[in-house]
Amino acid sequence: MGPWRCLLLLLPLLAPALRAQQQQFMEYVERRITLLEERISQWHDQSSRYSTELRDFKNQVLGMLEAAEKEREALRAEAEGAAVRVDRLEREVDYLETQNPAPPCVEVDETLMDKQVATAKQRKNEKYTKLTDCSDTIASVRAMKILKRFGSSSGLWTKDAAGSSEKIYVFDGTANDTVYVFPRMREFTLFSATRKAARIKLPYPWVGTGHLVYDGHLYYIRQQGQSFQVIKFNLANKTVVDSSVFPAEEQIPVFGLSPSTYIEVSADEEGLWAIYATKEDEKNMCLAKLDPASLDIEQMWDTPCPRENAEGAFVVCGALHVVYNTRLPSRARVQCVFDVSGTLAPEDASLVYFPKRYGSHASLKYSPRERQIYAWDDGYQIIYRMEMKKKLEV
């Protein structure tokens, strides 16, 4: 019997089993389809519910955003109104304060110190013979420009007060030995890092913020024990040209609000000056005229300008201007002016106010070439442009 014949004989026997398996398979498929349809129905119901909840949430958020926008507009209107009122109030305060100016401190003290520096002994507190015809004094702060924030809360930045260079010199901190030099104002303003700056490493670290760049030289203060040196450093060849121990005994911080500064070297139309204080008259400041070539003291004065609450000082046309503030920083102001030549009339010494910004000035460097002040205020570098007026002869 051949294989095909055997297969034909077995087919009638296998047919019922095949039909039963087919029926079971169909029933299984139907059950799976039924379950799938139930799940699809559940998903559809849930999707409809979620869509309704999402739509309700969207409407709620839109309502909240609309209310927040209305509140923001109301707050902005209130802030603008408050700014207008504050500006008006500041102008009124400025007006009232200028109507009651402080004494200009122009009297010349004739009392000589018992211990005097030999080079200035014969000329202490004498009337100063001016070298130039400069007869200007500060009338007000005409404009202010905040450039950036760089470095620590205390520091100094300036240009050469006598030369024509556009380089920016930055002294970060009150005790350091590296000066940053930017080629122009643009590089200093645009770049927050120091990669665009050259670095000058000084042979000795500085102390305080009373340093000065003048005619291609850096005049900075070095502390040695209880004494202080004025170092004259050539910026071109990076060498110390001269140094001199400052001829004052028992020095104390010159500004009550800047305890790290013992000597403030300043420049004006007349040349170089040094502002300092000693224990002999610890309440008031002293002023000295410096020879920029030899660092000798040419003349010295006791001033009536108090140290208490002073944060900085500078000299303009032979007149010392002292800037005061408060322990909790407020509006800085020039409240004491001491004219070494005695040509500043009392009514001519304006009470100058600086716009309040961040804190207390760590340094104020007057540029006689540009008639503006480079200030360091709590890490912010600021330029004050000054409005000048002529002195009135006493």
Secondary structure, 3 states (H helix, E strand, C coil): CCHHHHHHHHHHHHHHHHHHHHHHHHHHHHHHHHHHHHHHHHHHHHHHHHHHHHHHHHHHHHHHHHHHHHHHHHHHHHHHHHHHHHHHHHHHHHHHHHCCCCCCCCCCCCCCCCCCCHHHHHHCCCCCCCCCCCCEEEEEEEEEEEEEECCCCCEEEECCCCCCCCCEEEEECCCCCEEEEECCHHHHHHCCCCCCCEEEECCCCCCCCCCEEECCEEEEEEEECCEEEEEEEECCCCEEEEEEECCCCCECCCECCECCCCEEEEEECCEEEEEECEHHHCCEEEEEEECCCCCCEEEEEEEEEECCCEEEEEEECCEEEEEECCCCCCCCEEEEEEECCCCCCHHHCCCEECCCCCCCEEEEEEECCCCEEEEEECCEEEEEEEEEEECCCC
